[in-house]
Amino acid sequence: MKAFVVKKYGKKEKLHLDEVTAPVIKENEVLVEIYAAGVNQLDTKILAGEFKLILTYKPPFVLGHDLAGVITQVGSKVTRFKVGDEVISRPSDHNIGTFAEYLKVSENDLALKPKNLSMEDAAGIPLVALTAWQALVEIAQVKKGQKVFVQAGSGGVGVIAIQVAKHLGAVVATTASEKSFPLLKGLGADVLIDYKTQDFENELKDYDVVLNSQDTKTLEKSLNVVRPGGKVISISGPPTPEFAKEIGASWVIRLILSLISAGIRKKAKKRGIDYQFLFMKSSGAQLTEIGKLIESGVVKTVTDKAYPFAETNDALQHVESGRAKGKVIVKVK
C-alpha cells in the first residue's frame, strides 16, 4: 500500500511517498481503509523531531493522527464494529500512520462517523475534539457561568473548544485576526480579541480556565488573566513531571521535563493557579460522545482546505504556517 513515511527527523525534512507492507490486524483490532486524514500541528512537530523525548518513534515510520474511513476487516474479538462501518479515529500513540491507504486500529480507539459529515469533514474531528474534550470536560470540569479563554480560536483545536465550552455553559473569550471574528462569533465566542491590535492581558480578568496552545511567552501572560484557584491547561508545553510519570518515562526524561517546566510551575503556584500539560489520549468512547454533539448540531466542523493525497507535504506546510482556519485535510481515497 502507499503511505507517507518519515525517513529522518528535521525541521526541513519532508515526508516520502513509499510502498509499505499492509497492516495485519490482531484479534481486538480492525483494518480501516482510509478515505481522508486530518493534518495537525502535532504531525509537523513530530517530523521536526520536537517530540523525540516523549514519543520514541524510530524512522522510518508512517505519520498521521486522524482518520475517517471504512472497516474492511475485523478481529475475532471485536464486538462493536463490523465490516462496512464508516468510522473515525485518533489512533493510539505508537499505532499512528493515517497518511496511508490502510491502518489497523484498536476497537477502543474507534467511533462511528457522524452521519451528517462527509469523510473529509469527519477526518478533521478526532484529535482536536478529543483535545478540547479532555481539557474542558475532564481536567477543567467547566461549569455553567464560568469564564474560559481559548487561545487561537480559528485553529483546529480552538474551533471545537469554543463550541464545547459554550455547550458547557461558559462565557468564552478567544484571540484571532479580525477577519475571523464573524466565524468565531457564529461558533459562540462571546469576547473577541484581535491579536494584531490588542493584548489579551489587558482585556481579560479573573478567568476560570485558559486553554493555551501558543508559545511560552503567551503561556506566562495567560497566568495574569486567571483568578486564584483557576486552571491553565497547555497543549503546547512545557510538559510536567506528572506527565512524564504518567507515560512511564525514565528518570532522566522526568528530570529534563521537570527542569523545562520549573519556571512556569513556580509562577503558577505563586499565583495559586493550577498548571497542567495535556497530551491528549485516544478514546473511542469520548469520540462517540462528541459525535452525538455533532449529529445534534451542537458542534459544527470547519474545514479550511482538502488536499489530494499526493500533496500531503503541502498540507503539512499549510498547517505549519498557522494560517489555516479550522482543519486541513488530506483526501486519501
TORNU-529980 format. One line per field, with one value per residue (C-alpha): residue number from 1; residue in one letter; x, y, z. Coordinates in Angstrom, 1 decimal. Layout:
N
seq <- NUM | ...;
type <- A | ...;
px <- X | ...;
py <- Y | ...;
pz <- Z | ...;
//
This chain:
333
seq <- 1 | 2 | 3 | 4 | 5 | 6 | 7 | 8 | 9 | 10 | 11 | 12 | 13 | 14 | 15 | 16 | 17 | 18 | 19 | 20 | 21 | 22 | 23 | 24 | 25 | 26 | 27 | 28 | 29 | 30 | 31 | 32 | 33 | 34 | 35 | 36 | 37 | 38 | 39 | 40 | 41 | 42 | 43 | 44 | 45 | 46 | 47 | 48 | 49 | 50 | 51 | 52 | 53 | 54 | 55 | 56 | 57 | 58 | 59 | 60 | 61 | 62 | 63 | 64 | 65 | 66 | 67 | 68 | 69 | 70 | 71 | 72 | 73 | 74 | 75 | 76 | 77 | 78 | 79 | 80 | 81 | 82 | 83 | 84 | 85 | 86 | 87 | 88 | 89 | 90 | 91 | 92 | 93 | 94 | 95 | 96 | 97 | 98 | 99 | 100 | 101 | 102 | 103 | 104 | 105 | 106 | 107 | 108 | 109 | 110 | 111 | 112 | 113 | 114 | 115 | 116 | 117 | 118 | 119 | 120 | 121 | 122 | 123 | 124 | 125 | 126 | 127 | 128 | 129 | 130 | 131 | 132 | 133 | 134 | 135 | 136 | 137 | 138 | 139 | 140 | 141 | 142 | 143 | 144 | 145 | 146 | 147 | 148 | 149 | 150 | 151 | 152 | 153 | 154 | 155 | 156 | 157 | 158 | 159 | 160 | 161 | 162 | 163 | 164 | 165 | 166 | 167 | 168 | 169 | 170 | 171 | 172 | 173 | 174 | 175 | 176 | 177 | 178 | 179 | 180 | 181 | 182 | 183 | 184 | 185 | 186 | 187 | 188 | 189 | 190 | 191 | 192 | 193 | 194 | 195 | 196 | 197 | 198 | 199 | 200 | 201 | 202 | 203 | 204 | 205 | 206 | 207 | 208 | 209 | 210 | 211 | 212 | 213 | 214 | 215 | 216 | 217 | 218 | 219 | 220 | 221 | 222 | 223 | 224 | 225 | 226 | 227 | 228 | 229 | 230 | 231 | 232 | 233 | 234 | 235 | 236 | 237 | 238 | 239 | 240 | 241 | 242 | 243 | 244 | 245 | 246 | 247 | 248 | 249 | 250 | 251 | 252 | 253 | 254 | 255 | 256 | 257 | 258 | 259 | 260 | 261 | 262 | 263 | 264 | 265 | 266 | 267 | 268 | 269 | 270 | 271 | 272 | 273 | 274 | 275 | 276 | 277 | 278 | 279 | 280 | 281 | 282 | 283 | 284 | 285 | 286 | 287 | 288 | 289 | 290 | 291 | 292 | 293 | 294 | 295 | 296 | 297 | 298 | 299 | 300 | 301 | 302 | 303 | 304 | 305 | 306 | 307 | 308 | 309 | 310 | 311 | 312 | 313 | 314 | 315 | 316 | 317 | 318 | 319 | 320 | 321 | 322 | 323 | 324 | 325 | 326 | 327 | 328 | 329 | 330 | 331 | 332 | 333;
type <- M | K | A | F | V | V | K | K | Y | G | K | K | E | K | L | H | L | D | E | V | T | A | P | V | I | K | E | N | E | V | L | V | E | I | Y | A | A | G | V | N | Q | L | D | T | K | I | L | A | G | E | F | K | L | I | L | T | Y | K | P | P | F | V | L | G | H | D | L | A | G | V | I | T | Q | V | G | S | K | V | T | R | F | K | V | G | D | E | V | I | S | R | P | S | D | H | N | I | G | T | F | A | E | Y | L | K | V | S | E | N | D | L | A | L | K | P | K | N | L | S | M | E | D | A | A | G | I | P | L | V | A | L | T | A | W | Q | A | L | V | E | I | A | Q | V | K | K | G | Q | K | V | F | V | Q | A | G | S | G | G | V | G | V | I | A | I | Q | V | A | K | H | L | G | A | V | V | A | T | T | A | S | E | K | S | F | P | L | L | K | G | L | G | A | D | V | L | I | D | Y | K | T | Q | D | F | E | N | E | L | K | D | Y | D | V | V | L | N | S | Q | D | T | K | T | L | E | K | S | L | N | V | V | R | P | G | G | K | V | I | S | I | S | G | P | P | T | P | E | F | A | K | E | I | G | A | S | W | V | I | R | L | I | L | S | L | I | S | A | G | I | R | K | K | A | K | K | R | G | I | D | Y | Q | F | L | F | M | K | S | S | G | A | Q | L | T | E | I | G | K | L | I | E | S | G | V | V | K | T | V | T | D | K | A | Y | P | F | A | E | T | N | D | A | L | Q | H | V | E | S | G | R | A | K | G | K | V | I | V | K | V | K;
px <- 0.0 | 1.0 | 2.0 | 3.8 | 6.9 | 9.2 | 12.7 | 14.6 | 13.8 | 14.4 | 12.8 | 13.4 | 12.6 | 9.6 | 7.6 | 8.4 | 5.7 | 6.6 | 5.1 | 4.9 | 3.6 | -0.2 | -1.1 | -2.1 | -4.8 | -4.9 | -8.0 | -9.0 | -8.3 | -10.0 | -8.5 | -9.7 | -9.5 | -8.7 | -10.7 | -9.4 | -6.9 | -6.7 | -3.4 | -2.3 | 0.4 | 1.5 | 2.4 | 4.7 | 6.3 | 7.0 | 8.5 | 10.8 | 11.9 | 10.4 | 8.7 | 11.5 | 11.8 | 8.3 | 7.3 | 10.1 | 9.3 | 12.2 | 12.3 | 11.2 | 7.5 | 4.2 | 2.9 | -0.7 | -3.0 | -6.6 | -8.7 | -12.1 | -12.7 | -14.5 | -13.8 | -12.6 | -11.7 | -12.5 | -10.6 | -12.1 | -12.8 | -14.2 | -17.8 | -18.9 | -18.0 | -18.4 | -17.1 | -18.6 | -18.9 | -17.9 | -15.6 | -13.4 | -10.3 | -7.3 | -5.2 | -3.2 | 0.3 | 2.8 | 0.0 | -0.3 | 0.1 | -3.1 | -1.2 | -1.7 | -4.3 | -4.9 | -4.3 | -5.1 | -6.9 | -7.8 | -11.6 | -11.2 | -10.0 | -12.9 | -16.2 | -18.8 | -18.6 | -21.2 | -23.9 | -24.2 | -20.5 | -18.6 | -15.5 | -13.3 | -15.0 | -15.1 | -11.4 | -10.6 | -12.5 | -10.7 | -7.5 | -8.8 | -12.1 | -10.5 | -8.1 | -10.9 | -13.0 | -10.2 | -9.1 | -12.5 | -14.7 | -12.1 | -9.4 | -11.2 | -14.7 | -16.1 | -19.4 | -22.2 | -21.3 | -17.5 | -15.2 | -13.0 | -10.2 | -9.4 | -6.4 | -6.2 | -9.9 | -9.8 | -7.3 | -8.3 | -8.5 | -9.9 | -12.9 | -14.0 | -13.0 | -15.1 | -18.2 | -17.6 | -17.1 | -20.3 | -22.1 | -21.0 | -22.4 | -19.2 | -18.6 | -15.9 | -13.1 | -10.7 | -8.0 | -7.9 | -7.5 | -10.4 | -11.3 | -12.1 | -14.5 | -17.7 | -16.8 | -16.0 | -19.0 | -21.1 | -19.5 | -20.4 | -17.4 | -18.5 | -15.3 | -13.2 | -9.7 | -7.7 | -4.2 | -2.8 | -4.0 | -5.0 | -3.2 | -5.4 | -3.6 | -5.2 | -8.7 | -9.3 | -9.5 | -10.5 | -10.9 | -11.5 | -9.8 | -7.2 | -6.6 | -3.1 | -1.9 | 0.8 | 4.4 | 6.0 | 5.6 | 1.9 | 1.6 | 3.2 | 1.0 | -2.0 | -1.3 | -2.2 | -5.8 | -6.6 | -8.2 | -6.5 | -7.7 | -8.2 | -6.6 | -4.2 | -4.1 | -1.4 | -1.3 | 1.9 | 4.1 | 6.1 | 5.4 | 5.4 | 7.0 | 3.5 | 3.0 | 6.4 | 5.4 | 2.1 | 3.8 | 6.3 | 9.3 | 12.8 | 14.2 | 16.4 | 13.4 | 11.5 | 14.4 | 14.6 | 10.9 | 11.0 | 13.7 | 12.0 | 8.7 | 10.1 | 9.7 | 6.0 | 5.1 | 6.7 | 5.0 | 1.6 | 2.0 | 2.9 | -0.4 | -2.4 | -3.1 | -3.2 | -0.9 | -1.3 | 0.2 | -2.2 | -1.1 | -4.4 | -5.2 | -7.1 | -10.7 | -13.4 | -15.9 | -15.3 | -15.3 | -18.8 | -20.0 | -18.5 | -20.2 | -23.6 | -23.0 | -22.1 | -25.1 | -27.4 | -25.9 | -24.3 | -20.8 | -20.0 | -16.9 | -14.8 | -12.6 | -10.1 | -8.8 | -8.7 | -5.5 | -5.1 | -3.1 | -0.1 | 0.1 | 0.4 | 3.6 | 1.8 | -0.9 | 1.7 | 3.3 | -0.2 | -0.8 | 2.7 | 2.1 | -0.5 | -2.9 | -5.5 | -9.0 | -10.3 | -8.8 | -6.6 | -7.5 | -5.8 | -8.1 | -6.6 | -9.3;
py <- 0.0 | 3.6 | 5.7 | 8.9 | 8.0 | 9.9 | 8.7 | 11.3 | 13.9 | 17.5 | 20.9 | 21.0 | 17.3 | 16.2 | 13.0 | 10.4 | 8.6 | 4.9 | 1.4 | -0.2 | -3.5 | -3.6 | -4.0 | -7.3 | -7.0 | -8.6 | -10.1 | -6.7 | -4.6 | -3.6 | -2.8 | 0.6 | 1.7 | 5.4 | 7.8 | 11.0 | 12.0 | 15.2 | 17.1 | 18.5 | 20.7 | 17.5 | 16.0 | 18.9 | 18.8 | 15.1 | 15.4 | 18.2 | 16.0 | 18.1 | 15.2 | 12.7 | 12.8 | 11.6 | 9.8 | 7.4 | 6.7 | 5.3 | 6.2 | 5.0 | 5.3 | 6.4 | 9.8 | 10.9 | 11.0 | 11.4 | 9.3 | 8.7 | 5.6 | 2.2 | -1.0 | -3.8 | -6.5 | -7.1 | -9.1 | -12.2 | -10.4 | -7.2 | -6.8 | -3.2 | -2.8 | -4.7 | -4.7 | -1.8 | 0.6 | 4.2 | 5.2 | 7.9 | 7.5 | 9.2 | 6.0 | 5.4 | 6.7 | 4.2 | 3.0 | 6.1 | 6.3 | 7.7 | 9.2 | 5.8 | 3.8 | 1.4 | 1.3 | -1.2 | 0.4 | -0.9 | -1.2 | 1.1 | 3.9 | 3.9 | 5.6 | 5.6 | 8.6 | 11.2 | 10.6 | 14.3 | 14.7 | 13.8 | 11.7 | 14.8 | 16.9 | 13.9 | 13.2 | 16.6 | 15.8 | 13.2 | 14.8 | 18.3 | 17.2 | 14.8 | 17.6 | 20.1 | 17.4 | 16.3 | 19.8 | 21.3 | 18.3 | 16.1 | 18.4 | 21.8 | 20.4 | 23.6 | 24.6 | 27.0 | 30.6 | 30.1 | 32.1 | 30.3 | 31.7 | 29.7 | 30.9 | 30.9 | 30.4 | 29.9 | 27.0 | 23.3 | 22.9 | 26.4 | 25.9 | 22.9 | 24.1 | 27.3 | 25.2 | 22.6 | 25.4 | 27.1 | 23.7 | 23.5 | 27.0 | 29.0 | 32.6 | 32.2 | 34.6 | 34.0 | 35.5 | 35.7 | 38.1 | 40.4 | 38.7 | 35.5 | 37.3 | 36.5 | 32.8 | 32.7 | 34.7 | 32.2 | 29.4 | 31.1 | 33.2 | 36.0 | 38.1 | 38.5 | 39.9 | 40.9 | 39.6 | 42.0 | 45.2 | 44.1 | 42.4 | 39.8 | 40.5 | 44.0 | 42.8 | 39.8 | 39.4 | 36.7 | 33.8 | 30.4 | 28.4 | 29.1 | 26.6 | 27.5 | 26.5 | 29.1 | 29.8 | 30.2 | 34.0 | 33.7 | 31.0 | 33.2 | 36.1 | 33.8 | 33.4 | 37.1 | 36.7 | 33.7 | 34.0 | 32.3 | 28.7 | 28.8 | 26.4 | 26.9 | 23.9 | 23.9 | 21.6 | 23.1 | 22.6 | 22.6 | 19.1 | 18.5 | 15.8 | 14.4 | 13.9 | 12.2 | 9.8 | 9.2 | 8.0 | 5.9 | 8.0 | 7.2 | 9.2 | 11.1 | 12.3 | 13.1 | 15.3 | 17.0 | 17.8 | 18.9 | 21.4 | 22.6 | 23.3 | 24.5 | 28.2 | 28.1 | 25.8 | 28.1 | 31.2 | 29.4 | 28.1 | 31.6 | 32.9 | 29.9 | 28.7 | 25.0 | 24.5 | 21.2 | 20.0 | 18.0 | 15.4 | 14.0 | 10.3 | 8.2 | 7.4 | 5.9 | 6.4 | 10.1 | 10.4 | 8.7 | 11.4 | 14.2 | 12.5 | 12.9 | 16.6 | 16.9 | 15.0 | 17.1 | 20.3 | 21.5 | 21.2 | 22.2 | 21.4 | 23.9 | 22.6 | 25.0 | 23.0 | 19.5 | 18.4 | 15.4 | 12.5 | 13.2 | 16.7 | 15.7 | 17.6 | 20.8 | 20.1 | 19.9 | 23.2 | 24.8 | 23.7 | 24.8 | 28.3 | 28.9 | 30.4 | 27.6 | 28.4 | 25.2 | 21.8 | 20.9 | 17.5 | 15.0 | 13.1 | 9.6 | 7.9;
pz <- 0.0 | -0.4 | 2.6 | 3.5 | 5.6 | 8.0 | 7.0 | 9.0 | 11.7 | 10.9 | 10.5 | 6.8 | 6.2 | 4.1 | 4.1 | 1.4 | -0.5 | -0.4 | -0.9 | 2.5 | 3.9 | 4.5 | 8.3 | 9.7 | 12.4 | 15.8 | 17.5 | 19.1 | 16.0 | 12.8 | 9.4 | 8.1 | 4.5 | 4.9 | 2.9 | 4.5 | 7.1 | 9.3 | 9.4 | 12.8 | 14.3 | 16.1 | 12.8 | 11.9 | 15.4 | 15.2 | 11.8 | 13.1 | 16.0 | 18.7 | 20.5 | 20.4 | 24.2 | 24.8 | 21.6 | 20.7 | 17.1 | 15.2 | 11.5 | 9.1 | 10.2 | 8.7 | 10.1 | 10.7 | 13.7 | 12.3 | 10.0 | 8.5 | 6.6 | 6.2 | 8.0 | 5.7 | 8.3 | 11.9 | 14.5 | 16.2 | 19.5 | 18.1 | 19.2 | 18.5 | 14.8 | 11.6 | 8.0 | 6.1 | 9.1 | 8.5 | 11.3 | 12.7 | 15.0 | 16.5 | 16.8 | 20.0 | 20.2 | 18.7 | 16.4 | 14.3 | 10.5 | 8.9 | 5.9 | 4.3 | 2.4 | 5.3 | 9.1 | 11.8 | 14.7 | 18.2 | 18.7 | 21.8 | 19.6 | 17.2 | 16.9 | 14.2 | 11.8 | 12.4 | 9.8 | 8.9 | 8.0 | 4.8 | 5.1 | 4.6 | 7.3 | 9.7 | 9.3 | 11.0 | 14.1 | 16.3 | 17.6 | 18.1 | 19.5 | 22.0 | 23.0 | 23.7 | 25.5 | 27.7 | 28.6 | 29.3 | 30.4 | 32.1 | 33.5 | 33.9 | 34.6 | 33.2 | 34.8 | 33.7 | 34.1 | 34.3 | 32.1 | 29.6 | 27.4 | 24.3 | 22.5 | 18.7 | 18.2 | 14.5 | 14.7 | 14.7 | 18.5 | 19.0 | 16.7 | 18.7 | 22.1 | 21.8 | 21.0 | 23.7 | 26.3 | 25.1 | 25.4 | 29.0 | 29.7 | 29.8 | 28.7 | 26.1 | 25.1 | 22.2 | 20.1 | 16.3 | 13.5 | 12.9 | 9.6 | 11.6 | 14.0 | 12.1 | 12.0 | 15.7 | 16.8 | 14.9 | 16.8 | 20.1 | 21.2 | 23.5 | 23.7 | 20.5 | 20.8 | 17.7 | 18.5 | 15.9 | 17.6 | 21.2 | 24.1 | 25.8 | 29.0 | 29.1 | 28.0 | 30.3 | 34.0 | 36.6 | 34.1 | 35.4 | 32.7 | 29.9 | 27.1 | 25.9 | 22.5 | 21.9 | 22.9 | 26.4 | 26.4 | 25.8 | 28.4 | 31.0 | 30.1 | 30.5 | 34.2 | 34.6 | 33.4 | 35.6 | 39.1 | 42.0 | 42.1 | 38.3 | 35.8 | 32.9 | 30.6 | 27.9 | 24.9 | 23.6 | 26.6 | 28.6 | 29.8 | 33.6 | 35.8 | 36.4 | 32.7 | 32.5 | 35.3 | 33.6 | 30.4 | 32.3 | 31.2 | 32.6 | 35.5 | 33.0 | 31.0 | 34.2 | 35.3 | 32.0 | 31.9 | 35.5 | 34.6 | 31.4 | 33.2 | 36.5 | 35.7 | 34.7 | 37.5 | 40.0 | 38.6 | 38.6 | 42.2 | 43.4 | 42.0 | 43.3 | 39.8 | 38.7 | 35.7 | 33.7 | 30.4 | 28.3 | 25.7 | 24.6 | 24.7 | 22.3 | 23.3 | 21.1 | 24.0 | 24.1 | 20.3 | 20.4 | 22.8 | 20.6 | 17.6 | 19.2 | 19.7 | 16.0 | 14.8 | 17.0 | 15.6 | 18.9 | 17.5 | 13.9 | 11.9 | 10.0 | 7.2 | 5.7 | 2.8 | 1.5 | -0.4 | -2.7 | -1.1 | -3.3 | -1.9 | 1.8 | 2.2 | 1.0 | 3.5 | 6.3 | 5.2 | 5.3 | 8.8 | 9.9 | 8.5 | 11.1 | 8.6 | 8.4 | 9.6 | 11.0 | 9.8 | 6.9 | 5.3 | 3.0 | 0.7 | 0.6 | -1.5;
//
